[in-house]
Amino acid sequence: MKVAHENIVRLIGYCDHTNHEHIEHNGKLIFAKYRQILICTEYMPNGSLTSHINGKIYNNTACPPQY
């Protein structure tokens, strides 16, 4: 399905990685699984919709705060 609209960004690609490791939790060794997902979209020169909704627009030279 192909959609074209000025308010829709194109998905370029994605990466989905699941990692397994043994970690200590509450004094017990457990087998944990965690997932990392990365999406790559086309450039949004005016910022993302989330940024506009939250009023957090940053210029290209400033780094947004990391939480």
DOZAMI-575009 format. One record per residue: residue in three letters; residue number from 1; x, y, z of N, C-alpha, C, O in turn. Coordinates in pm, 1 decimal. Example, Ala and Ser with C-alpha at 12.3 -4.5 7.8 and 13.67 -1.06 7.14 Angstrom:
2
+-----+-----+----------+----------+----------+----------+----------+----------+----------+----------+----------+----------+----------+----------+
! res !   n !       nx !       ny !       nz !      cax !      cay !      caz !       cx !       cy !       cz !       ox !       oy !       oz !
+-----+-----+----------+----------+----------+----------+----------+----------+----------+----------+----------+----------+----------+----------+
! ALA !   1 !   1319.0 !   -569.0 !    780.0 !   1230.0 !   -450.0 !    780.0 !   1320.0 !   -330.0 !    780.0 !   1423.6 !   -331.9 !    846.5 !
! SER !   2 !   1285.0 !   -225.0 !    708.0 !   1367.0 !   -106.0 !    714.0 !   1290.0 !      3.0 !    787.0 !   1340.9 !    113.8 !    803.9 !
+-----+-----+----------+----------+----------+----------+----------+----------+----------+----------+----------+----------+----------+----------+
END
This chain:
67
+-----+-----+----------+----------+----------+----------+----------+----------+----------+----------+----------+----------+----------+----------+
! res !   n !       nx !       ny !       nz !      cax !      cay !      caz !       cx !       cy !       cz !       ox !       oy !       oz !
+-----+-----+----------+----------+----------+----------+----------+----------+----------+----------+----------+----------+----------+----------+
! MET !   1 !     84.5 !   -116.5 !      0.0 !      0.0 !      0.0 !      0.0 !     89.7 !    123.6 !      0.0 !    182.7 !    132.9 !     80.1 !
! LYS !   2 !     62.7 !    215.7 !    -87.1 !    143.3 !    336.1 !    -96.3 !     54.8 !    456.9 !    -68.0 !    -51.2 !    474.0 !   -128.3 !
! VAL !   3 !    100.7 !    540.2 !     25.2 !     25.4 !    658.5 !     65.7 !    115.2 !    779.7 !     46.5 !    232.7 !    776.9 !     83.0 !
! ALA !   4 !     60.3 !    885.0 !    -10.1 !    137.1 !   1008.1 !    -27.3 !     54.4 !   1125.3 !     24.3 !    -55.6 !   1151.9 !    -24.3 !
! HIS !   5 !    108.9 !   1194.0 !    122.6 !     43.0 !   1312.0 !    178.8 !    151.2 !   1396.6 !    243.4 !    249.9 !   1342.5 !    293.3 !
! GLU !   6 !    134.6 !   1528.7 !    243.4 !    238.0 !   1617.2 !    298.6 !    258.2 !   1599.8 !    448.3 !    362.6 !   1639.6 !    499.9 !
! ASN !   7 !    162.9 !   1542.2 !    519.8 !    173.8 !   1524.1 !    664.1 !    213.1 !   1382.2 !    704.4 !    209.3 !   1348.5 !    822.7 !
! ILE !   8 !    250.0 !   1300.3 !    609.2 !    290.9 !   1162.5 !    638.1 !    436.4 !   1145.7 !    596.7 !    472.9 !   1173.0 !    482.3 !
! VAL !   9 !    519.1 !   1100.6 !    690.1 !    659.4 !   1075.9 !    656.8 !    677.0 !    931.6 !    612.9 !    604.8 !    841.8 !    656.3 !
! ARG !  10 !    773.3 !    912.1 !    526.9 !    799.2 !    780.3 !    470.5 !    891.3 !    701.1 !    562.4 !    989.5 !    755.0 !    613.5 !
! LEU !  11 !    860.5 !    575.0 !    583.3 !    945.8 !    484.8 !    660.3 !   1056.9 !    435.8 !    568.9 !   1030.7 !    372.2 !    466.8 !
! ILE !  12 !   1180.4 !    465.3 !    605.7 !   1295.5 !    422.5 !    526.7 !   1334.8 !    279.6 !    564.3 !   1365.1 !    198.2 !    477.0 !
! GLY !  13 !   1334.2 !    249.5 !    693.5 !   1371.0 !    115.8 !    737.9 !   1359.2 !    103.7 !    888.2 !   1327.0 !    200.9 !    956.6 !
! TYR !  14 !   1384.9 !    -14.8 !    939.5 !   1379.1 !    -37.9 !   1083.5 !   1472.7 !   -151.7 !   1120.5 !   1513.0 !   -231.0 !   1035.5 !
! CYS !  15 !   1506.4 !   -158.4 !   1247.9 !   1587.3 !   -265.8 !   1302.4 !   1522.8 !   -310.3 !   1432.8 !   1489.2 !   -226.9 !   1516.9 !
! ASP !  16 !   1505.5 !   -437.1 !   1450.0 !   1444.9 !   -493.5 !   1569.9 !   1540.8 !   -599.3 !   1624.2 !   1563.9 !   -701.9 !   1560.2 !
! HIS !  17 !   1596.4 !   -573.7 !   1742.2 !   1696.7 !   -663.0 !   1799.6 !   1654.4 !   -704.3 !   1940.5 !   1621.1 !   -619.9 !   2023.7 !
! THR !  18 !   1656.2 !   -833.7 !   1965.7 !   1626.6 !   -885.8 !   2098.6 !   1754.6 !   -946.0 !   2155.7 !   1822.6 !  -1024.8 !   2090.0 !
! ASN !  19 !   1785.8 !   -907.4 !   2278.3 !   1906.2 !   -954.5 !   2343.6 !   1867.8 !  -1033.8 !   2468.4 !   1773.7 !   -997.8 !   2539.2 !
! HIS !  20 !   1940.9 !  -1141.4 !   2494.5 !   1917.0 !  -1224.7 !   2612.3 !   2042.4 !  -1224.5 !   2698.2 !   2153.6 !  -1236.3 !   2646.5 !
! GLU !  21 !   2024.9 !  -1211.1 !   2828.4 !   2140.6 !  -1219.3 !   2917.4 !   2095.6 !  -1258.4 !   3057.9 !   1979.5 !  -1241.8 !   3095.2 !
! HIS !  22 !   2190.5 !  -1310.5 !   3134.1 !   2166.5 !  -1344.7 !   3273.5 !   2196.3 !  -1222.2 !   3359.3 !   2304.2 !  -1163.9 !   3349.3 !
! ILE !  23 !   2101.4 !  -1183.3 !   3443.2 !   2121.0 !  -1070.5 !   3534.2 !   2072.4 !  -1108.6 !   3672.8 !   1995.1 !  -1202.9 !   3689.9 !
! GLU !  24 !   2119.4 !  -1033.4 !   3771.3 !   2074.9 !  -1057.8 !   3908.1 !   1955.8 !   -967.3 !   3937.0 !   1958.8 !   -847.5 !   3909.0 !
! HIS !  25 !   1851.0 !  -1026.5 !   3993.5 !   1730.3 !   -952.4 !   4028.7 !   1679.2 !  -1005.3 !   4162.1 !   1648.2 !  -1123.7 !   4174.8 !
! ASN !  26 !   1670.5 !   -917.1 !   4261.4 !   1625.9 !   -955.8 !   4395.9 !   1707.3 !  -1072.5 !   4451.4 !   1653.0 !  -1162.7 !   4515.2 !
! GLY !  27 !   1838.2 !  -1069.4 !   4426.3 !   1927.1 !  -1171.5 !   4480.6 !   1926.5 !  -1303.1 !   4403.7 !   1993.7 !  -1397.8 !   4444.5 !
! LYS !  28 !   1852.6 !  -1311.4 !   4293.8 !   1847.2 !  -1433.9 !   4213.6 !   1898.2 !  -1405.5 !   4073.3 !   1880.8 !  -1295.7 !   4020.4 !
! LEU !  29 !   1960.5 !  -1504.7 !   4014.4 !   2007.6 !  -1493.9 !   3877.9 !   1892.9 !  -1532.2 !   3785.0 !   1839.6 !  -1642.9 !   3793.6 !
! ILE !  30 !   1855.5 !  -1441.1 !   3697.1 !   1744.3 !  -1468.1 !   3604.8 !   1792.0 !  -1450.1 !   3460.8 !   1892.5 !  -1383.9 !   3435.1 !
! PHE !  31 !   1720.0 !  -1508.7 !   3370.0 !   1746.5 !  -1495.8 !   3227.6 !   1654.3 !  -1386.8 !   3174.8 !   1532.9 !  -1405.7 !   3167.4 !
! ALA !  32 !   1711.9 !  -1272.6 !   3138.2 !   1631.7 !  -1157.2 !   3096.8 !   1637.5 !  -1139.8 !   2945.6 !   1736.1 !  -1173.9 !   2880.2 !
! LYS !  33 !   1530.3 !  -1086.5 !   2893.7 !   1523.0 !  -1055.9 !   2751.5 !   1484.2 !   -909.2 !   2737.8 !   1386.2 !   -865.4 !   2798.1 !
! TYR !  34 !   1558.4 !   -834.1 !   2660.8 !   1518.3 !   -697.2 !   2634.0 !   1528.1 !   -669.6 !   2484.3 !   1605.9 !   -731.7 !   2411.9 !
! ARG !  35 !   1448.2 !   -576.6 !   2442.1 !   1431.5 !   -551.4 !   2299.8 !   1469.3 !   -407.3 !   2267.0 !   1436.7 !   -314.6 !   2341.2 !
! GLN !  36 !   1537.2 !   -390.6 !   2156.5 !   1571.6 !   -258.0 !   2107.3 !   1512.4 !   -243.5 !   1967.2 !   1530.3 !   -329.9 !   1881.4 !
! ILE !  37 !   1442.3 !   -133.6 !   1946.1 !   1380.3 !   -109.2 !   1816.6 !   1423.0 !     28.8 !   1768.3 !   1418.3 !    125.7 !   1844.1 !
! LEU !  38 !   1463.9 !     37.7 !   1644.4 !   1504.7 !    163.2 !   1583.5 !   1427.8 !    179.7 !   1453.5 !   1422.9 !     88.3 !   1371.1 !
! ILE !  39 !   1368.0 !    296.2 !   1435.8 !   1302.1 !    323.8 !   1308.4 !   1373.0 !    439.8 !   1240.8 !   1424.2 !    530.0 !   1307.2 !
! CYS !  40 !   1375.3 !    436.7 !   1110.2 !   1439.0 !    541.6 !   1030.9 !   1333.0 !    596.9 !    935.8 !   1280.6 !    525.5 !    850.4 !
! THR !  41 !   1302.9 !    725.6 !    952.5 !   1204.3 !    790.1 !    865.9 !   1272.8 !    900.3 !    786.4 !   1386.5 !    937.8 !    815.2 !
! GLU !  42 !   1202.6 !    951.4 !    686.4 !   1259.3 !   1062.2 !    611.0 !   1269.8 !   1184.9 !    700.3 !   1202.6 !   1192.9 !    803.1 !
! TYR !  43 !   1352.5 !   1279.0 !    662.4 !   1378.8 !   1399.1 !    741.5 !   1252.8 !   1483.6 !    755.8 !   1179.2 !   1503.8 !    659.2 !
! MET !  44 !   1228.5 !   1533.1 !    878.4 !   1114.3 !   1620.0 !    906.7 !   1168.3 !   1758.9 !    939.1 !   1201.7 !   1784.9 !   1054.7 !
! PRO !  45 !   1178.4 !   1850.8 !    839.7 !   1242.6 !   1979.9 !    863.5 !   1171.3 !   2067.2 !    966.0 !   1234.6 !   2154.4 !   1025.5 !
! ASN !  46 !   1042.8 !   2047.0 !    988.4 !    968.5 !   2128.9 !   1084.5 !    948.3 !   2059.7 !   1218.3 !    867.8 !   2105.5 !   1299.3 !
! GLY !  47 !   1019.1 !   1951.1 !   1243.2 !   1004.3 !   1878.5 !   1369.1 !    892.2 !   1776.2 !   1362.1 !    813.8 !   1774.6 !   1267.2 !
! SER !  48 !    885.7 !   1691.7 !   1462.4 !    785.1 !   1585.9 !   1465.3 !    652.6 !   1638.1 !   1520.4 !    647.4 !   1744.2 !   1582.7 !
! LEU !  49 !    548.1 !   1563.5 !   1496.9 !    416.5 !   1598.9 !   1549.6 !    419.6 !   1601.0 !   1701.9 !    359.5 !   1688.6 !   1763.9 !
! THR !  50 !    488.9 !   1505.6 !   1762.3 !    500.8 !   1502.0 !   1908.5 !    564.9 !   1630.1 !   1960.9 !    520.7 !   1685.5 !   2061.6 !
! SER !  51 !    669.2 !   1677.0 !   1892.3 !    735.3 !   1801.2 !   1934.0 !    640.9 !   1919.6 !   1926.0 !    641.0 !   2005.3 !   2014.5 !
! HIS !  52 !    561.0 !   1925.3 !   1822.1 !    465.9 !   2035.7 !   1807.5 !    357.2 !   2029.3 !   1914.3 !    319.5 !   2132.1 !   1970.7 !
! ILE !  53 !    307.2 !   1910.7 !   1942.2 !    201.7 !   1894.3 !   2043.0 !    253.9 !   1932.8 !   2181.2 !    184.8 !   2000.1 !   2257.7 !
! ASN !  54 !    376.0 !   1889.9 !   2212.7 !    434.4 !   1917.5 !   2344.2 !    500.3 !   2054.3 !   2352.4 !    545.5 !   2094.2 !   2459.8 !
! GLY !  55 !    506.7 !   2127.0 !   2241.3 !    568.4 !   2258.8 !   2241.0 !    718.0 !   2254.5 !   2260.1 !    776.7 !   2349.1 !   2312.8 !
! LYS !  56 !    780.9 !   2146.1 !   2218.2 !    925.1 !   2129.1 !   2236.1 !    994.0 !   2125.1 !   2100.1 !   1037.1 !   2018.9 !   2055.3 !
! ILE !  57 !   1004.3 !   2238.0 !   2035.6 !   1072.3 !   2246.3 !   1907.6 !   1214.5 !   2296.0 !   1932.6 !   1234.4 !   2398.5 !   1997.8 !
! TYR !  58 !   1312.7 !   2223.3 !   1880.8 !   1453.0 !   2257.5 !   1898.1 !   1514.3 !   2284.2 !   1761.3 !   1476.0 !   2221.6 !   1662.4 !
! ASN !  59 !   1608.4 !   2375.9 !   1755.6 !   1677.1 !   2396.6 !   1628.0 !   1779.6 !   2285.8 !   1607.6 !   1804.7 !   2206.4 !   1698.3 !
! ASN !  60 !   1838.5 !   2280.4 !   1489.1 !   1928.9 !   2170.1 !   1455.3 !   2059.0 !   2172.4 !   1533.9 !   2126.3 !   2069.7 !   1542.9 !
! THR !  61 !   2096.8 !   2287.5 !   1591.6 !   2224.7 !   2294.7 !   1663.4 !   2211.2 !   2264.9 !   1811.2 !   2310.5 !   2234.0 !   1877.0 !
! ALA !  62 !   2090.5 !   2273.5 !   1865.0 !   2071.3 !   2249.2 !   2008.0 !   2026.6 !   2105.3 !   2031.2 !   1953.1 !   2047.7 !   1951.0 !
! CYS !  63 !   2071.4 !   2050.0 !   2139.9 !   2031.5 !   1914.2 !   2176.3 !   1916.5 !   1921.1 !   2274.3 !   1923.7 !   1995.8 !   2371.9 !
! PRO !  64 !   1809.8 !   1844.7 !   2251.0 !   1700.3 !   1842.7 !   2346.7 !   1744.4 !   1776.9 !   2476.6 !   1837.7 !   1696.6 !   2476.2 !
! PRO !  65 !   1679.6 !   1809.1 !   2587.1 !   1718.0 !   1745.4 !   2713.7 !   1694.8 !   1595.3 !   2709.6 !   1598.0 !   1547.9 !   2650.2 !
! GLN !  66 !   1783.9 !   1521.6 !   2772.9 !   1771.7 !   1375.7 !   2779.8 !   1712.2 !   1336.4 !   2914.5 !   1762.0 !   1378.7 !   3018.9 !
! TYR !  67 !   1608.7 !   1257.8 !   2913.3 !   1542.5 !   1214.1 !   3035.6 !   1571.3 !   1069.9 !   3063.3 !   1523.7 !   1015.5 !   3162.9 !
+-----+-----+----------+----------+----------+----------+----------+----------+----------+----------+----------+----------+----------+----------+
END
